[in-house]
Amino acid sequence: MARPIYEIASEIRRTWKKVNYAAVPYLDAMREISSIDDNYMYESAKEQVIRFLCNAGSYRGDDARRIKKELRAML
């Protein structure tokens, strides 16, 4: 069973020291989402996760690889 997206977002905040400014709005949105099937405002959670991943290129390391893989598996 997949972890809630808000839990993943909290882990990202703990492990990514200098969050890319372009990823911040999507990471903030993810903190409000439980499931990939949810909506955030007028968009789907899926769109928020995809946009986060597109802007998370500078999030690197073992934690980043594991977390990005987990998010991609939800899509």
N, C-alpha and C positions, 0 to 999 in steps of 0.2 A: 504494500500500500504506500502511496506517495505521501511525503510529508506535506503539511500545509505550506502554501507559498509564503505566507507571512513569517513562518519559522525559518524558511530558507533566506528570506530577505534580512532577517535579524542576524543570521550567521554571516551573510555577505557584509553587512555593516561592521561586524566585529572583526572580520578578517581582511577587509579591503581598506587600508589606512587612508589613502587619498582617492576617494571615489571620483571618477570622471564626471565633470559637471553635466555632460550630456546624458549620463546614465541616472542621475539623481531623480528626475521626475518619475521615471519608470520604477526605480527602486522604492521610492516613496509609495507609489501606487501598489506595488507588490506587498507592501507591509499591511495593506488593507484587504488582501485577497486570500481566501482559503484554498480554493480549487481552481484548476485551469478552466473549469466550466463556468466559473463566476463571471460577473461583469463588474467593471469599475467605471463609474460614471456612464458614458455612452459607448464605451468600447469593451471588448472582451478581455478577459484575463490573458488569453492567448496572445493578443496583440501587445499587451504590456510586457509580457515575458520576451516576446520576439524583439521588441524595441530595446529592452534592457540588454539582451544578448548582443544586439548590433552595436551598442555603445559601451560594451564591457571588454573591449580588446586589451585595455591596459590592466585588467584584473588578471593577474598571473600567479602561478605557483600551484602547489598540490591541492590546496583548498579550492582555488579557482577552477582548476580542471575538473575536480570531483563535482562541484556545485553546478558548473555549466553543463556537464554531462547529465546531471540529475534534471535540470530544467529542460534540456533538449528532449529527454526521454518523455517528458510530459506532453510535448507537442505532438 
